[in-house]
């Protein structure tokens, strides 16, 4: 194989690898993007608070595959808007992330008792 043919083959192989990597990265990046309340399947709309013993991650979407934007401390008040599976879409009511919307694992939220 002459030098020119070898160089063309190398450039073509490198280009194919780069394009394949870009496609794989694009699908991962889109999966980790921000997902809002339109993804909800059940409306909740209650005041609640973080009940976990340690910090609870607030995420950009309903799942651990989404990036965390911060952590909420125990007893942080939240407005629980809706659910998608085992995830809750919330708005932080106080603390460093006040006003921020995001997703948390709903098992770590307290559900207030209703008294008549």
FENDAQUI-V261737 format. One record per run of one state. SS is the DSSP state (alpha for helix, beta for strand, coil for the rest). FROM is the first residue (numbers start at 1). TO is the last residue. Records with the same first field share a line. If there is no record, write none. Layout:
SS = FROM-TO  FROM-TO
//
This chain:
coil = 1-2  32-36  40-41  51-55  60-67  73-76  85-86  93-100  111-116
alpha = 3-31  37-39  106-108
beta = 42-50  56-59  68-72  77-84  87-92  101-105  109-110
//
